[in-house]
Amino acid sequence: MSNNTKLILLGLAICVVLGIVLQNTIFNSLSSDLGGTGELLTPDEMAKKKKTEAIKNQKKFEAGQKAP
């Protein structure tokens, strides 16, 4: 192989490694921004979970308003 071919292959290998690192960085950032629970739920299950969380938060809020 010529030197040019070796340089091209080396450049491609570097691009692949950097692409994988960038992909993992973006995935970790998005997963932490979107909840970061790591569980895969159907839209119905996620809606049910969010609804129960909202009800709990509402009850806490109402309890805080009635206390004083």
Rosetta blueprint (number, residue, H / E / L):
1 M L
2 S L
3 N H
4 N H
5 T H
6 K H
7 L H
8 I H
9 L H
10 L H
11 G H
12 L H
13 A H
14 I H
15 C H
16 V H
17 V H
18 L H
19 G H
20 I H
21 V H
22 L H
23 Q H
24 N H
25 T H
26 I H
27 F H
28 N H
29 S H
30 L H
31 S H
32 S H
33 D H
34 L L
35 G L
36 G L
37 T L
38 G L
39 E L
40 L L
41 L L
42 T L
43 P H
44 D H
45 E H
46 M H
47 A H
48 K H
49 K H
50 K H
51 K H
52 T H
53 E H
54 A H
55 I H
56 K H
57 N H
58 Q H
59 K H
60 K H
61 F H
62 E H
63 A H
64 G H
65 Q H
66 K H
67 A L
68 P L
